[in-house]
Amino acid sequence: MSEPTAGSPPARPSNDRDGEQTPGPSGFRDRPALQAPALASAADRVRAVIALARRRFGRQRLRRHWRLKIVKTRCGTELLRNRRIDRRYGGACGGSTQSRFFSSGAYGTSSADYWQLRRIFSHANGLAIAANDVLVDIGCGKGRVLNHWLELGHGNRIIGIELDPEIAAAAHERLAPWSNVEVLTGDGVELLPTDATLIFLFNPFAAAVLSRLRDRIAERYPPGGELRIVYHFSMHRDVFDADPRFEVRPLARPAFHPGVVIRLVA
């Protein structure tokens, strides 16, 4: 997701309240005194800052900025945690990247915070990971979800699939020391393994590609089997909602973005 860009503040009117200068005895305009308005309390100062931000950003952009920069990061503390855990697995995985393959239905890469991943893959959501699970991240990007699965310490077989060759190569090189991790380059629909027990999707592509993946899953996996599909930031969940072969339910304990768990109906 891209961050909001602040526009230029509106031109300030020239009037007495804003420090309009009048000629002094010398005939020249004197420099106005720089005086901050007296604010009665800390609450007044907060309200003044919010009012200034609203004028500068606009209400919608301010709300988006607040959610992405304050709520999502928990006032920046999660950014520090992200970096610390990333370093354990060979380097930074944060940030967002626009896809070079947008015309083929691929969206850009974006990394979920570790606190979101802990919340998603929890007992409350019925998504606690066992040692025998085969874990697949389609559209794995830089590989932070793969890091999280490694962090659990179960030694699972872990597969990341990424369409962009440069991003996939970087993730492959970074995670090469872990023999249970495999990073594949190419179309996630074509490279879908036949033995996955959990598939993670962080809104990796458009509805048309998701429809192809849905049909491939229905071809390769038995109805009522143990496969769980976690669709985080479920923008196109209607692709599965409208198909009677699948059961879709919201996460009982959602993270920052909306998410659903999808299963094949018996």
C-alpha angles and dihedrals in degrees: 000000000000122000120243114259117223115236126216114284116251117268111268116239117242108240140124093272091057094049104274107190124228126199114272128211091282092057092247126108112258121229108262118241112255104230125167115218112259110251117200099214147357088266089058090052092050091049090049092052091048091049091050092048091050091053091048102041106021123239097275095047092045091053091049091047091049093051096046100039103032111020099035094045094038091237091317097302093112091055088062091048091048092054093046093053093041089058091058088062101045108279152334119326101174133110135054130273128195113235121248086206099059091125089062092053100265120137125210124273122259128173122230118223117253091242089060092050092050089051094048097047095052139121089249089065094040088245104112107144121236126203093252095054118117105217124205127184111193109202091017095173111184091353108250093143088053088053090052092052090050089049090061088067098218096124093232123174101258126194127187121190120196129174098204108081095207095051092043092050092052092050091046093051093046094050097040093108090066108076094194092062124084125183115197126195120219146040111352092212093055094041096047108136121228098225104054117134095184129030121189123203122183095190091285100168150006126284094264093058091042088055090055090050092048091054093046091052091050089051097048104037130059122244112261093015127143096264115125122191116201112200109191118193086015099204094156101034089134087077087071097029091063094049116084091204089073138059116212126193132169120250110268088217107031125193126219093301125046115264142179139201115226128198136176111253116241 
